[in-house]
Amino acid sequence: MKKFLLLFLLIPVLAFSQKANDSILIKQNGIKIDQLNKNFLELEKKYEYQVKVNEQTLNSISNQIGATSYNLSIFAFLFGVFAIILGVYVTWVERKIIKLRNENELLLEQTKKTKDEVVAINELIQKDIYGLFMKIKREETTHILNRLVKIPEDISNLSKQLYSRELKQEDYSLLKKAYLKLKSKLKDENGADLISDIENYKTSYLLLFFQHFLDLTLKDEEINNDLIKDYSHAIFCAFENDMIKSTEDFAKAIIDLGYQSKEKEINSFFLGIAKSEFKSLNKIYEIIYNSLEIRDDKFKFYEILDNSSEMRIAKINFGKLLISDYGETELTTSEIKVIENIGELENELVQEEEKRLKEEEKNKEEKKIDE
């Protein structure tokens, strides 16, 4: 019971004491809360300050990055321009070096070539002076032909040098160029004297074509028609060796072109032979005759030849080759007519010769009587 009373009495005391303690704790907590609020405000201020500092720092960094990026862009642009300029320069230098290298190689080749030529000329001087002479003469021939291309009228001074020279196939184009240039001037001239001079120059060119390039000329439509008319004059001016060479060229060309289509050329050539000192030169007829490999072609070629009195001697001499080869063989009807024609022409020639001799004797007798 005492314990109960004691506990009952202690409860108010304990309650009061607890209340006092709670009041003290509340005050202490209030103080702490106030202190915490103050700390929080200070921390908030510091935080705001730090945020502002961070923003300024970030802005500064951003500005620096922007400036750096701008600088890098400018540097990249300048570097790109410099790289392009450097590339162009390097390419230019490279091309110049390559050009210099090629020029040096060319110069080296020319130097070697010159050295070889000097050595060759030295050997020619020591071992073959005639070969050196021919080399110099060839250079002179090329120079003459190039001069004629520039001044075709100079053929009047240079033709004699070319007649006696050995011209090559490649010389034909230069000679032709000079001749055509001269022909174009002939169309433009009006004075009779100038036209006469140009015609004389033209004749000199045609004689060169006949002696050196008859085969090429026959195949050249720009010159062939002019030369056909000049065969007689060209044959009259030729020496025997020139005539033999020209005949070989003529025979080769008409066979290549088809002699059946060259009747005009054949008759003009044979007419020139008949009027010249070569009318009895068998070598000429043999060259043409032997170029016709087939028997039938030889007889047909004879039939192409005119029966004119001016050309009769040349036709007879060609016909004698037919008689020599085939006179004792079995002949066709057309071949018999050819053989008979040859005989008729020979009889006409004999009769004319007898008549000429009689007239000469008669003239001599009349001259004696007059004396």
HELIX and SHEET records of a PDB file:
HELIX    1   1 LYS A    2  LYS A  127  1                                 126    
HELIX    2   2 ILE A  129  LYS A  150  1                                  22    
HELIX    3   3 PRO A  152  ASP A  154  5                                   3    
HELIX    4   4 ILE A  155  TYR A  163  1                                   9    
HELIX    5   5 ASP A  171  ASP A  188  1                                  18    
HELIX    6   6 ALA A  192  HIS A  212  1                                  21    
HELIX    7   7 LEU A  214  LEU A  218  1                                   5    
HELIX    8   8 GLU A  221  ILE A  228  1                                   8    
HELIX    9   9 TYR A  231  CYS A  237  1                                   7    
HELIX   10  10 GLU A  240  LEU A  257  1                                  18    
HELIX   11  11 TYR A  259  SER A  261  5                                   3    
HELIX   12  12 GLU A  263  LYS A  275  1                                  13    
HELIX   13  13 ASN A  282  SER A  291  1                                  10    
HELIX   14  14 ARG A  295  ILE A  304  1                                  10    
HELIX   15  15 SER A  309  MET A  311  5                                   3    
HELIX   16  16 ARG A  312  TYR A  326  1                                  15    
HELIX   17  17 THR A  333  ASP A  370  1                                  38    
END                                                                             
